[in-house]
Amino acid sequence: QVQVVESGGGLVQPGGSLRVSCSASGRIFSAYTVAWYRQAPGNQRERVATITDAFRTNYADSVKGRFTISRDNRKRTVYLQMNDLKPEDTGVFYCNVKFREWEYWGQGTQVTVSS
């Protein structure tokens, strides 16, 4: 029912910045809890940031101080601003949307940090 679409991935040099976006359908977007996950080649998928309907945020220790998650409910979009990117940040970034008992995933967007 809820369609989730990530965008904004790409190739960036170490120390650079990138902003990925997650757009989700639904007239009750403001009630969704949204999280960003990433999965590097050969690694398990890990949660990197979360934002709740009350705008509370949470970050993985590995990205604290570098990443910022935000949301624009009118645009029905959640953003992940990534600064000081490191090669170990490379992976497919996925958007996860939760509402009540339902959970939805996007298709992912590739982020590659390389010199």
Secondary structure, 3 states (H helix, E strand, C coil): CCCEEEECCEEECCCCCEEEEEEECCCCHHHCEEEEEEECCCCCCEEEEEECCCCCEEECCCCCCCEEEEEECCCCEEEEEECCCCHHHCEEEEEEEEECCEEEECCCEEEEECC
